């Protein structure tokens, strides 16, 4: 069984954060990425490297997965995924991308710009909840 939980920033220690996920917009469209080894789409994000600040993880992943050079990053919340009693923690961000450069030749095969969440998601039990939380954040904090 899988469950996604949302947490207050102050309740989870920073060193427990293993992932940064970034819901990003460019020119009013949501950015989704397709990993070279998959046929499904994903919200941007990835693993935190040893000793890396979680905001730096988000910035690095945003660049590595889209080529984004100029962007504003906003922290949304801490989330966790509980899979049969094993809980892993991540930090959800929103990014407003002002400039996209060339896509780095790493793990992402292509990016897609959409008005809404695509149907063919890599993590269909997790990503819609993170996307919904992002939309709630935008409504309240950024008035987008």
N, C-alpha and C positions, 0 to 999 in steps of 0.2 A: 504494500500500500504506500502511496505517496501523498504527502501533504505539504503545502507551501504556507509558511507563517511569516508574518511581518512583525518587526520589532522596533522599539524605540532606540535611537542612537546610543543612549546612555546605558542600555541594559546588556549590551554584548561587547566583550573586550575586543579591541582592534586586532589582536593577534589571531583571533578565531575566524577572521574574514579571509576566505580562500579565493573568492571570485569577485570580479567587477562586471556588471552588466550595464550597458549604456543604450537606452532608447534614444535615438538621435534623429533629428530633422535637418533637412537641407532644402532650402528654397520652398518651405511649406510642405514637403513630403517626408514621410518616414523612410529611414534607410534600413534595409534588410540585407543580409549577406548569405551567400551560399558557399559552404566549405567545399574545397576541391574534391573531397572524397564522399560528398553527399549530394542528394538531389533536392533536399528540403531547405527551407529558409530559416534564418535565425535573427534574433535581436543581437546586436554586437556584444562582445564580451569575451572574457577568458580568465585564466588562472593568474593569481598573484605570484610574482616571483619572490624568492627568498629575500627578506629585508626591504621589500618595496612598499612604499606608502600606497594605500588603496586608491587614492586619487591619481597617483602616478600610474597605477595599473590601468585605470580607466582611460587616461590620456594615451598611454602606449597602445592599448588595444584599439582605441578609436582610430589612431593613425595606422596601425598595422592592418586593420581590416577594411579601411576605406580610403586611406591616403589623406584624411582630413588634416589640414595644416593650421587652420584658424577656426577656433571654436570656443564656446562658453560651456562650462561643465557645471551642473547643479546636482548636489546630493539629494536623493529622494528618501531612501530608507534602507535599513538593513532587512534582509530577508533570509529565510532558511528553508531548505528542502529536507523533509524528514522522509527517508525511505526505510520503512520497516525498523524504526528505532535508531537509524544512523542519520544524524542531523549534520548538514554542512551549511555554512553561512556565506553570504555574499552581500555586496553593497550595490544597490540599484542607483544609477545616475540618469539624468536627462542631459542631452547635449544639443545645443543649437550650433550647427556647423555653418560657417560662413564661406569656407573655401575647401574644395576637394582637389587634391593633387592626384598624381598617378597612383593606381592601386599597387602597393608593394607586392613583389612576387614571393608571397609566403603561403599561408594555408587557404586564403579566400580566393575562390574562383571568379566570383562576380558579385556586384552589388545591384540592388533594385530599389527604386524609389516608388513608394505607394502612398495612397491616402489612408489606408487601413491595414490591419494585420492580415498577412496572407493566410490562406487555409492550410497549405502544406508546410507545417512547421516541424523543425527537428525535435523540439521539446513541447509537444502540444498540451501537456498537463501543467507546464510551468509558465511558458512564455505568455499565454493570454492573461494570466494573473498579474505578471509583472507589467505588461502593457496597460492593463486596466488601472493599476496603481499609478503608472506614469500619467495617464489621462486625468486621474483624480488630482494628482499633484499640480498639473498644468492649470486645471480649472481653479484651484484654490490659490496657488502661489504666483503663477506667472500670468494668469488671466488670458491664456491663449485659447 
